[in-house]
Amino acid sequence: MKAVWFDEFGAAADVLQYGEQPTPELSANDVLVRIVTSGVNPSDVKKRAGAFADLLDGGLVIPHSDGAGVIEAVGSNVSNRQPGDRVWIYQAQYARRFGTAAQYVVVNEERAPLLPSNAEYGVGACLGIPAMTAHRCVFSNGNVDGQTILVTGGAGRVGYYAIQWASEAGATVVATASNDADEKVCREAGAIALVNHRDPNWSVDAVSASNGKKFSRVIDVEFGANLPQVLDLIQTSGRIISYASMTEPQPQLPFLRMMYLDLTVQLVIVYAMPEEAKRQAVADIEQFLHQGRLQHRIAARYPLADAVKAHEKIEQGKCRGCVILDID
Ligand SMILES: NC(=O)c1ccc[n+]([C@@H]2O[C@H](COP(=O)([O-])OP(=O)(O)OC[C@H]3O[C@@H](n4cnc5c(N)ncnc54)[C@H](OP(=O)(O)O)[C@@H]3O)[C@@H](O)[C@H]2O)c1
């Protein structure tokens, strides 16, 4: 099969290779999927760059956890999928070496939920990391109906879905964005008000935007950098749920201030969220797709052979929406 892989860490142009690899073999609990789209996420490019030193210990890696395609064959123990089913794929390259940047992948049937006919394969490649991370951030501590939630970086791949999950579930959502186009996108996703996270006073603006009410939950894309502002705008007994801290990877915590606010800090990693939470996210995604209630943004599409460009696009950090490889 045609595939993209790397067998050393480094810049995309230096280490990503495109060519022939063996088609993976099916085992009893797995499905063989002919991949139509492969989603590229920041974690994929970080892994390729060397974020996990032991990743290549077992041999070459075909990158990308997310994708979508059509089931070609099913293992003898598989009962819920059949050849011809349209599916989306998540966690294909988590704790395993062979992801979706190829014409075929073999995954456990649980990792290949059905993709409704009203959702195109590009949408299917946006779900595994962006939509599931956002689902976990919003629902990890129960119902959010009636809560006032701040989503920082609301126009980001994860933030955009977080706004939608929270507002659909009955929360009042304020989001942050740094420009007019992103503000518009966040409003369309369900945010009632926007503040600019590049403005030094954005925490004051955020509380004003929610009519003076502080936030019960903050879903945050930059934990360390934003913590001083977040502590100004969160309610006592509030919850900070963060899924990244790239600017300050080792933040200092003002312990007493946080303790006197009776705060909970939850750090989310989509790959390791409980299986029950994964199943709930999959079920909600399936229902929302059927009902056409989720909006999706695809920023760029490339052929499989141009995986280098797709990785570089993610690394440039300026694109708004998912980056996808189309696979013949
Ligand atoms: N833990 C997990 O499970 C998990 C899952 C998915 C992603 N991630 C990580 O989360 C990060 C974001 O991923 P993504 O795919 O959503 O990226 P993305 O689409 O590039 O979105 C990032 C967003 O954050 C905004 N932003 C940057 N600095 C900010 C700040 N200080 N305050 C508020 N917003 C800020 C950006 O807006 P401007 O550029 O306009 O400022 C942009 O809208 C990456 O580091 C990724 O690896 C983690």
The ligand as an SDF file (V2000), in Angstrom:
LIG
                    3D

 48 52  0  0  0  0  0  0  0  0999 V2000
   -4.3800   17.2310   25.8100 N   0  0  0  0  0  0  0  0  0  0  0  0
   -4.9890   16.7860   24.7100 C   0  0  0  0  0  0  0  0  0  0  0  0
   -5.6180   15.7180   24.7020 O   0  0  0  0  0  0  0  0  0  0  0  0
   -4.9260   17.6210   23.4750 C   0  0  0  0  0  0  0  0  0  0  0  0
   -5.8000   17.3670   22.4060 C   0  0  0  0  0  0  0  0  0  0  0  0
   -5.7500   18.1940   21.2890 C   0  0  0  0  0  0  0  0  0  0  0  0
   -4.7990   19.2310   21.2310 C   0  0  0  0  0  0  0  0  0  0  0  0
   -3.9510   19.4040   22.2710 N   0  0  0  0  0  0  0  0  0  0  0  0
   -2.9790   20.4940   22.2560 C   0  0  0  0  0  0  0  0  0  0  0  0
   -3.7140   21.6890   22.3730 O   0  0  0  0  0  0  0  0  0  0  0  0
   -3.0460   22.7330   21.6780 C   0  0  0  0  0  0  0  0  0  0  0  0
   -4.0390   23.3700   20.7140 C   0  0  0  0  0  0  0  0  0  0  0  0
   -4.4200   22.4180   19.7500 O   0  0  0  0  0  0  0  0  0  0  0  0
   -5.4260   22.8080   18.5740 P   0  0  0  0  0  0  0  0  0  0  0  0
   -5.3560   21.7100   17.5820 O   0  0  0  0  0  0  0  0  0  0  0  0
   -6.7540   23.2040   19.1190 O   0  0  0  0  0  0  0  0  0  0  0  0
   -4.6550   24.1010   18.0080 O   0  0  0  0  0  0  0  0  0  0  0  0
   -5.1450   25.3370   17.1160 P   0  0  0  0  0  0  0  0  0  0  0  0
   -6.2500   24.9060   16.2100 O   0  0  0  0  0  0  0  0  0  0  0  0
   -3.9210   25.9300   16.5390 O   0  0  0  0  0  0  0  0  0  0  0  0
   -5.7780   26.3310   18.1770 O   0  0  0  0  0  0  0  0  0  0  0  0
   -5.0590   27.0200   19.1410 C   0  0  0  0  0  0  0  0  0  0  0  0
   -5.8900   28.2260   19.5340 C   0  0  0  0  0  0  0  0  0  0  0  0
   -5.3710   28.7720   20.7420 O   0  0  0  0  0  0  0  0  0  0  0  0
   -5.3650   30.1940   20.5870 C   0  0  0  0  0  0  0  0  0  0  0  0
   -4.4140   30.7530   21.5660 N   0  0  0  0  0  0  0  0  0  0  0  0
   -3.0850   30.8290   21.4840 C   0  0  0  0  0  0  0  0  0  0  0  0
   -2.5860   31.3740   22.6330 N   0  0  0  0  0  0  0  0  0  0  0  0
   -3.6570   31.6320   23.4220 C   0  0  0  0  0  0  0  0  0  0  0  0
   -3.8080   32.1660   24.7130 C   0  0  0  0  0  0  0  0  0  0  0  0
   -2.7530   32.5250   25.4720 N   0  0  0  0  0  0  0  0  0  0  0  0
   -5.0540   32.2840   25.2150 N   0  0  0  0  0  0  0  0  0  0  0  0
   -6.1200   31.9020   24.5010 C   0  0  0  0  0  0  0  0  0  0  0  0
   -6.0410   31.3760   23.2800 N   0  0  0  0  0  0  0  0  0  0  0  0
   -4.8140   31.2360   22.7520 C   0  0  0  0  0  0  0  0  0  0  0  0
   -5.0310   30.4230   19.1530 C   0  0  0  0  0  0  0  0  0  0  0  0
   -5.4510   31.7100   18.7550 O   0  0  0  0  0  0  0  0  0  0  0  0
   -4.4270   32.8450   18.2040 P   0  0  0  0  0  0  0  0  0  0  0  0
   -3.3670   32.1520   17.4070 O   0  0  0  0  0  0  0  0  0  0  0  0
   -5.3040   33.7130   17.3930 O   0  0  0  0  0  0  0  0  0  0  0  0
   -3.8830   33.5150   19.4270 O   0  0  0  0  0  0  0  0  0  0  0  0
   -5.8830   29.3330   18.4870 C   0  0  0  0  0  0  0  0  0  0  0  0
   -7.1920   29.7700   18.2880 O   0  0  0  0  0  0  0  0  0  0  0  0
   -1.8510   22.0820   20.9940 C   0  0  0  0  0  0  0  0  0  0  0  0
   -0.7080   22.2820   21.7930 O   0  0  0  0  0  0  0  0  0  0  0  0
   -2.1980   20.6040   20.9680 C   0  0  0  0  0  0  0  0  0  0  0  0
   -1.0900   19.7650   20.9420 O   0  0  0  0  0  0  0  0  0  0  0  0
   -3.9970   18.6350   23.3900 C   0  0  0  0  0  0  0  0  0  0  0  0
  1  2  1  0
  2  3  2  0
  2  4  1  0
  4  5  1  0
  4 48  2  0
  5  6  2  0
  6  7  1  0
  7  8  2  0
  8  9  1  0
  8 48  1  0
  9 10  1  0
  9 46  1  0
 10 11  1  0
 11 12  1  0
 11 44  1  0
 12 13  1  0
 13 14  1  0
 14 15  2  0
 14 16  1  0
 14 17  1  0
 17 18  1  0
 18 19  2  0
 18 20  1  0
 18 21  1  0
 21 22  1  0
 22 23  1  0
 23 24  1  0
 23 42  1  0
 24 25  1  0
 25 26  1  0
 25 36  1  0
 26 27  1  0
 26 35  1  0
 27 28  2  0
 28 29  1  0
 29 30  1  0
 29 35  2  0
 30 31  1  0
 30 32  2  0
 32 33  1  0
 33 34  2  0
 34 35  1  0
 36 37  1  0
 36 42  1  0
 37 38  1  0
 38 39  2  0
 38 40  1  0
 38 41  1  0
 42 43  1  0
 44 45  1  0
 44 46  1  0
 46 47  1  0
M  CHG  2   8   1  16  -1
M  END
$$$$
